[in-house]
């Protein structure tokens, strides 16, 4: 059975649904491979501007399925399984893949986001949660390092170093209200309103140019961790020059100007 569903949700918006609801969408190697495939399909779709990542049923993603995570692909068995890519890398590279996907990714966190599930949510560009969601950097609970799947990079970017370290080192679970208070999520809504809320946000974003959105995501995530303001501004300047020369942006700006002259 497929473990990831890719489907259109609205104009220019694709939905990526983790689909192992009986296991709270826990991570298996099959799911990892199919999520890599879905992200490749999104990246290659010129009509898609926004992707919504969520989970089927009552969970977002419960982390690694310790009962049955399957077997990682051998080199060459999957496009993202190459020489030197073992099971650890195959899973962890999902967060890098999400950040490198050119479209804006919104995580609709409908339930528990634990361990690798929290990393997936953090790798999205925007997070909105149902009030039933819970969040936990659960890696430390296994006895291994508390840092995995990009969490030591992603979580401090979002909530700050002090809060991130406490969550990572303690393995403490937090509810949606605390997640909103510390800035982990943008908003908290009732579960039945989650998809509508996220689609409203997606429609607003999808109303802008593909060029503008792709360059915005590129510059933001490069600059968020750079620590060099001059380099950040140089990248912004380069992107604005590139955007201003594209026919899509030129037409959008002409229409924008016409609307605001009325």
TORKOL-4160 file (C-alpha; in steps of 0.2 Angstrom, whole numbers, padded with zeros to 4 digits, m for minus):
262
<pt num="1" X="0000" Y="0000" Z="0000"/>
<pt num="2" X="0006" Y="0018" Z="m0004"/>
<pt num="3" X="0012" Y="0027" Z="0012"/>
<pt num="4" X="0012" Y="0045" Z="0004"/>
<pt num="5" X="m0002" Y="0053" Z="m0006"/>
<pt num="6" X="0002" Y="0067" Z="m0018"/>
<pt num="7" X="m0014" Y="0076" Z="m0024"/>
<pt num="8" X="m0020" Y="0093" Z="m0030"/>
<pt num="9" X="m0028" Y="0104" Z="m0016"/>
<pt num="10" X="m0031" Y="0120" Z="m0025"/>
<pt num="11" X="m0024" Y="0131" Z="m0040"/>
<pt num="12" X="m0005" Y="0130" Z="m0039"/>
<pt num="13" X="m0006" Y="0120" Z="m0022"/>
<pt num="14" X="m0002" Y="0102" Z="m0020"/>
<pt num="15" X="m0005" Y="0091" Z="m0004"/>
<pt num="16" X="0008" Y="0078" Z="0002"/>
<pt num="17" X="0000" Y="0067" Z="0015"/>
<pt num="18" X="0009" Y="0054" Z="0025"/>
<pt num="19" X="m0002" Y="0039" Z="0024"/>
<pt num="20" X="0001" Y="0027" Z="0038"/>
<pt num="21" X="m0013" Y="0032" Z="0049"/>
<pt num="22" X="m0014" Y="0016" Z="0060"/>
<pt num="23" X="0004" Y="0020" Z="0065"/>
<pt num="24" X="0002" Y="0038" Z="0067"/>
<pt num="25" X="0012" Y="0040" Z="0051"/>
<pt num="26" X="0027" Y="0034" Z="0059"/>
<pt num="27" X="0043" Y="0033" Z="0048"/>
<pt num="28" X="0047" Y="0018" Z="0038"/>
<pt num="29" X="0060" Y="0016" Z="0024"/>
<pt num="30" X="0045" Y="0014" Z="0012"/>
<pt num="31" X="0038" Y="0030" Z="0018"/>
<pt num="32" X="0055" Y="0039" Z="0016"/>
<pt num="33" X="0057" Y="0033" Z="m0002"/>
<pt num="34" X="0039" Y="0039" Z="m0006"/>
<pt num="35" X="0041" Y="0056" Z="0002"/>
<pt num="36" X="0058" Y="0059" Z="m0007"/>
<pt num="37" X="0048" Y="0054" Z="m0023"/>
<pt num="38" X="0034" Y="0066" Z="m0019"/>
<pt num="39" X="0046" Y="0080" Z="m0016"/>
<pt num="40" X="0054" Y="0077" Z="m0033"/>
<pt num="41" X="0037" Y="0077" Z="m0041"/>
<pt num="42" X="0033" Y="0094" Z="m0033"/>
<pt num="43" X="0049" Y="0102" Z="m0037"/>
<pt num="44" X="0047" Y="0096" Z="m0056"/>
<pt num="45" X="0029" Y="0103" Z="m0057"/>
<pt num="46" X="0029" Y="0121" Z="m0065"/>
<pt num="47" X="0011" Y="0124" Z="m0060"/>
<pt num="48" X="0014" Y="0121" Z="m0041"/>
<pt num="49" X="0019" Y="0136" Z="m0030"/>
<pt num="50" X="0014" Y="0129" Z="m0013"/>
<pt num="51" X="0015" Y="0111" Z="m0005"/>
<pt num="52" X="0005" Y="0107" Z="0010"/>
<pt num="53" X="0013" Y="0093" Z="0021"/>
<pt num="54" X="0001" Y="0084" Z="0033"/>
<pt num="55" X="m0003" Y="0067" Z="0040"/>
<pt num="56" X="m0018" Y="0055" Z="0038"/>
<pt num="57" X="m0029" Y="0052" Z="0052"/>
<pt num="58" X="m0025" Y="0059" Z="0070"/>
<pt num="59" X="m0006" Y="0060" Z="0068"/>
<pt num="60" X="0006" Y="0071" Z="0059"/>
<pt num="61" X="0021" Y="0059" Z="0061"/>
<pt num="62" X="0026" Y="0049" Z="0076"/>
<pt num="63" X="0044" Y="0048" Z="0071"/>
<pt num="64" X="0053" Y="0032" Z="0067"/>
<pt num="65" X="0042" Y="0016" Z="0067"/>
<pt num="66" X="0053" Y="0006" Z="0080"/>
<pt num="67" X="0042" Y="m0009" Z="0078"/>
<pt num="68" X="0044" Y="m0011" Z="0059"/>
<pt num="69" X="0054" Y="0002" Z="0049"/>
<pt num="70" X="0059" Y="m0010" Z="0035"/>
<pt num="71" X="0075" Y="m0011" Z="0026"/>
<pt num="72" X="0084" Y="0004" Z="0018"/>
<pt num="73" X="0087" Y="0003" Z="m0001"/>
<pt num="74" X="0104" Y="m0002" Z="m0008"/>
<pt num="75" X="0114" Y="0010" Z="m0018"/>
<pt num="76" X="0105" Y="0012" Z="m0035"/>
<pt num="77" X="0088" Y="0005" Z="m0029"/>
<pt num="78" X="0081" Y="0023" Z="m0026"/>
<pt num="79" X="0086" Y="0040" Z="m0034"/>
<pt num="80" X="0091" Y="0046" Z="m0017"/>
<pt num="81" X="0100" Y="0030" Z="m0011"/>
<pt num="82" X="0118" Y="0032" Z="m0018"/>
<pt num="83" X="0135" Y="0026" Z="m0013"/>
<pt num="84" X="0138" Y="0031" Z="0005"/>
<pt num="85" X="0120" Y="0034" Z="0008"/>
<pt num="86" X="0115" Y="0022" Z="0022"/>
<pt num="87" X="0098" Y="0021" Z="0031"/>
<pt num="88" X="0103" Y="0035" Z="0043"/>
<pt num="89" X="0107" Y="0047" Z="0029"/>
<pt num="90" X="0092" Y="0041" Z="0018"/>
<pt num="91" X="0080" Y="0047" Z="0032"/>
<pt num="92" X="0089" Y="0062" Z="0038"/>
<pt num="93" X="0091" Y="0069" Z="0020"/>
<pt num="94" X="0072" Y="0071" Z="0020"/>
<pt num="95" X="0074" Y="0087" Z="0030"/>
<pt num="96" X="0087" Y="0094" Z="0018"/>
<pt num="97" X="0076" Y="0089" Z="0003"/>
<pt num="98" X="0061" Y="0099" Z="0010"/>
<pt num="99" X="0072" Y="0114" Z="0012"/>
<pt num="100" X="0079" Y="0112" Z="m0006"/>
<pt num="101" X="0062" Y="0110" Z="m0013"/>
<pt num="102" X="0059" Y="0126" Z="m0022"/>
<pt num="103" X="0040" Y="0128" Z="m0018"/>
<pt num="104" X="0034" Y="0135" Z="m0001"/>
<pt num="105" X="0030" Y="0121" Z="0010"/>
<pt num="106" X="0017" Y="0123" Z="0024"/>
<pt num="107" X="0016" Y="0109" Z="0037"/>
<pt num="108" X="m0002" Y="0107" Z="0043"/>
<pt num="109" X="0002" Y="0098" Z="0059"/>
<pt num="110" X="m0014" Y="0089" Z="0063"/>
<pt num="111" X="m0008" Y="0078" Z="0078"/>
<pt num="112" X="0008" Y="0072" Z="0086"/>
<pt num="113" X="0025" Y="0077" Z="0078"/>
<pt num="114" X="0038" Y="0067" Z="0087"/>
<pt num="115" X="0056" Y="0064" Z="0083"/>
<pt num="116" X="0058" Y="0064" Z="0064"/>
<pt num="117" X="0041" Y="0070" Z="0063"/>
<pt num="118" X="0046" Y="0086" Z="0072"/>
<pt num="119" X="0061" Y="0088" Z="0061"/>
<pt num="120" X="0049" Y="0086" Z="0045"/>
<pt num="121" X="0038" Y="0100" Z="0052"/>
<pt num="122" X="0053" Y="0111" Z="0056"/>
<pt num="123" X="0060" Y="0109" Z="0039"/>
<pt num="124" X="0044" Y="0116" Z="0031"/>
<pt num="125" X="0044" Y="0134" Z="0028"/>
<pt num="126" X="0028" Y="0138" Z="0038"/>
<pt num="127" X="0019" Y="0128" Z="0052"/>
<pt num="128" X="0001" Y="0129" Z="0057"/>
<pt num="129" X="m0006" Y="0117" Z="0070"/>
<pt num="130" X="m0022" Y="0109" Z="0076"/>
<pt num="131" X="m0025" Y="0112" Z="0094"/>
<pt num="132" X="m0024" Y="0093" Z="0096"/>
<pt num="133" X="m0005" Y="0093" Z="0090"/>
<pt num="134" X="0009" Y="0089" Z="0101"/>
<pt num="135" X="0028" Y="0091" Z="0098"/>
<pt num="136" X="0043" Y="0082" Z="0105"/>
<pt num="137" X="0061" Y="0081" Z="0100"/>
<pt num="138" X="0061" Y="0063" Z="0106"/>
<pt num="139" X="0078" Y="0057" Z="0099"/>
<pt num="140" X="0086" Y="0057" Z="0117"/>
<pt num="141" X="0073" Y="0045" Z="0123"/>
<pt num="142" X="0081" Y="0031" Z="0113"/>
<pt num="143" X="0097" Y="0033" Z="0122"/>
<pt num="144" X="0106" Y="0039" Z="0107"/>
<pt num="145" X="0111" Y="0057" Z="0103"/>
<pt num="146" X="0096" Y="0070" Z="0105"/>
<pt num="147" X="0102" Y="0077" Z="0088"/>
<pt num="148" X="0096" Y="0069" Z="0072"/>
<pt num="149" X="0087" Y="0073" Z="0056"/>
<pt num="150" X="0093" Y="0091" Z="0056"/>
<pt num="151" X="0085" Y="0095" Z="0072"/>
<pt num="152" X="0100" Y="0104" Z="0080"/>
<pt num="153" X="0100" Y="0116" Z="0065"/>
<pt num="154" X="0082" Y="0118" Z="0062"/>
<pt num="155" X="0074" Y="0120" Z="0079"/>
<pt num="156" X="0086" Y="0134" Z="0085"/>
<pt num="157" X="0083" Y="0144" Z="0070"/>
<pt num="158" X="0064" Y="0144" Z="0074"/>
<pt num="159" X="0063" Y="0145" Z="0093"/>
<pt num="160" X="0081" Y="0151" Z="0098"/>
<pt num="161" X="0096" Y="0141" Z="0105"/>
<pt num="162" X="0091" Y="0141" Z="0123"/>
<pt num="163" X="0073" Y="0134" Z="0121"/>
<pt num="164" X="0079" Y="0122" Z="0107"/>
<pt num="165" X="0092" Y="0114" Z="0118"/>
<pt num="166" X="0080" Y="0112" Z="0133"/>
<pt num="167" X="0067" Y="0103" Z="0121"/>
<pt num="168" X="0081" Y="0092" Z="0113"/>
<pt num="169" X="0090" Y="0088" Z="0129"/>
<pt num="170" X="0074" Y="0084" Z="0140"/>
<pt num="171" X="0064" Y="0075" Z="0127"/>
<pt num="172" X="0049" Y="0085" Z="0134"/>
<pt num="173" X="0033" Y="0085" Z="0124"/>
<pt num="174" X="0024" Y="0102" Z="0122"/>
<pt num="175" X="0006" Y="0105" Z="0117"/>
<pt num="176" X="0000" Y="0116" Z="0103"/>
<pt num="177" X="m0002" Y="0131" Z="0114"/>
<pt num="178" X="0016" Y="0131" Z="0120"/>
<pt num="179" X="0022" Y="0128" Z="0103"/>
<pt num="180" X="0013" Y="0144" Z="0097"/>
<pt num="181" X="0019" Y="0154" Z="0112"/>
<pt num="182" X="0038" Y="0150" Z="0108"/>
<pt num="183" X="0036" Y="0153" Z="0090"/>
<pt num="184" X="0037" Y="0135" Z="0084"/>
<pt num="185" X="0020" Y="0137" Z="0075"/>
<pt num="186" X="0012" Y="0152" Z="0067"/>
<pt num="187" X="m0006" Y="0148" Z="0072"/>
<pt num="188" X="m0016" Y="0135" Z="0082"/>
<pt num="189" X="m0034" Y="0131" Z="0076"/>
<pt num="190" X="m0047" Y="0118" Z="0079"/>
<pt num="191" X="m0044" Y="0102" Z="0070"/>
<pt num="192" X="m0059" Y="0104" Z="0058"/>
<pt num="193" X="m0052" Y="0121" Z="0053"/>
<pt num="194" X="m0034" Y="0116" Z="0050"/>
<pt num="195" X="m0035" Y="0112" Z="0031"/>
<pt num="196" X="m0046" Y="0128" Z="0027"/>
<pt num="197" X="m0034" Y="0139" Z="0037"/>
<pt num="198" X="m0019" Y="0132" Z="0028"/>
<pt num="199" X="m0027" Y="0133" Z="0011"/>
<pt num="200" X="m0031" Y="0151" Z="0014"/>
<pt num="201" X="m0013" Y="0154" Z="0018"/>
<pt num="202" X="m0008" Y="0144" Z="0003"/>
<pt num="203" X="m0019" Y="0154" Z="m0009"/>
<pt num="204" X="m0012" Y="0170" Z="m0003"/>
<pt num="205" X="0006" Y="0164" Z="m0006"/>
<pt num="206" X="0001" Y="0156" Z="m0023"/>
<pt num="207" X="m0006" Y="0173" Z="m0029"/>
<pt num="208" X="0012" Y="0179" Z="m0031"/>
<pt num="209" X="0024" Y="0175" Z="m0045"/>
<pt num="210" X="0033" Y="0158" Z="m0046"/>
<pt num="211" X="0050" Y="0167" Z="m0048"/>
<pt num="212" X="0047" Y="0178" Z="m0033"/>
<pt num="213" X="0042" Y="0164" Z="m0022"/>
<pt num="214" X="0057" Y="0153" Z="m0027"/>
<pt num="215" X="0070" Y="0167" Z="m0025"/>
<pt num="216" X="0062" Y="0172" Z="m0008"/>
<pt num="217" X="0064" Y="0154" Z="m0001"/>
<pt num="218" X="0082" Y="0153" Z="m0008"/>
<pt num="219" X="0087" Y="0170" Z="m0001"/>
<pt num="220" X="0078" Y="0168" Z="0016"/>
<pt num="221" X="0085" Y="0151" Z="0021"/>
<pt num="222" X="0103" Y="0155" Z="0014"/>
<pt num="223" X="0103" Y="0171" Z="0024"/>
<pt num="224" X="0094" Y="0165" Z="0040"/>
<pt num="225" X="0110" Y="0156" Z="0045"/>
<pt num="226" X="0124" Y="0166" Z="0036"/>
<pt num="227" X="0128" Y="0178" Z="0050"/>
<pt num="228" X="0135" Y="0190" Z="0036"/>
<pt num="229" X="0123" Y="0205" Z="0033"/>
<pt num="230" X="0133" Y="0211" Z="0018"/>
<pt num="231" X="0132" Y="0194" Z="0010"/>
<pt num="232" X="0114" Y="0193" Z="0014"/>
<pt num="233" X="0110" Y="0209" Z="0005"/>
<pt num="234" X="0121" Y="0204" Z="m0010"/>
<pt num="235" X="0110" Y="0189" Z="m0012"/>
<pt num="236" X="0094" Y="0199" Z="m0011"/>
<pt num="237" X="0101" Y="0212" Z="m0023"/>
<pt num="238" X="0106" Y="0198" Z="m0036"/>
<pt num="239" X="0088" Y="0190" Z="m0034"/>
<pt num="240" X="0079" Y="0206" Z="m0037"/>
<pt num="241" X="0089" Y="0209" Z="m0053"/>
<pt num="242" X="0086" Y="0192" Z="m0059"/>
<pt num="243" X="0067" Y="0193" Z="m0055"/>
<pt num="244" X="0065" Y="0210" Z="m0063"/>
<pt num="245" X="0071" Y="0203" Z="m0080"/>
<pt num="246" X="0059" Y="0188" Z="m0081"/>
<pt num="247" X="0043" Y="0190" Z="m0091"/>
<pt num="248" X="0032" Y="0183" Z="m0078"/>
<pt num="249" X="0037" Y="0196" Z="m0065"/>
<pt num="250" X="0037" Y="0210" Z="m0078"/>
<pt num="251" X="0019" Y="0206" Z="m0082"/>
<pt num="252" X="0014" Y="0204" Z="m0064"/>
<pt num="253" X="0021" Y="0221" Z="m0060"/>
<pt num="254" X="0012" Y="0229" Z="m0074"/>
<pt num="255" X="m0004" Y="0222" Z="m0068"/>
<pt num="256" X="0000" Y="0227" Z="m0050"/>
<pt num="257" X="0003" Y="0245" Z="m0056"/>
<pt num="258" X="m0013" Y="0245" Z="m0066"/>
<pt num="259" X="m0024" Y="0239" Z="m0051"/>
<pt num="260" X="m0016" Y="0252" Z="m0039"/>
<pt num="261" X="m0019" Y="0267" Z="m0051"/>
<pt num="262" X="m0037" Y="0264" Z="m0050"/>
